[in-house]
Amino acid sequence: MAEMSLNKDMAVGSEFSINTQGGTQAVWFNYFKYMFTLQGSKLRPYGDGGFMLDFASGGPYFGVLFGGGVNIPVASRLMVSPELQLGPIFSYGGGSYRVGPLVVDVKGSSVFVIYFRGGIRYEL
């Protein structure tokens, strides 16, 4: 994952992730992020959205994800970040799509996904 701050509240980024629970699903997600400020709190909630490419069985698939999360500081420059992402993934052919432990057979149609994930972030 790489993220570049545009100013105090805005950033653009790109991430690449591989899920190896069953098969090998690779996801490339490019996004715009807006950070919100809570008065008197160290928590940094954010909203983000962007385009993704999902390289799974029968793919690649194109999708648009939107969501958000919160950066929770645990040490200097180290944060835990629970996040929710949702949106459509469009397909043009058949195949199987893996969402966590579930396998969805896609027959040339679109699916709507909901990702809930956590991450550990360190700012350089």
PyMOL commands that set and color helices and strands:
alter all, ss='L'
color gray80, all
select strands_A, chain A and resi 2-5+10-19+25-35+44-55+61-75+78-90+94-99+102-107+111-122
alter strands_A, ss='S'
color yellow, strands_A
deselect
rebuild
show_as cartoon
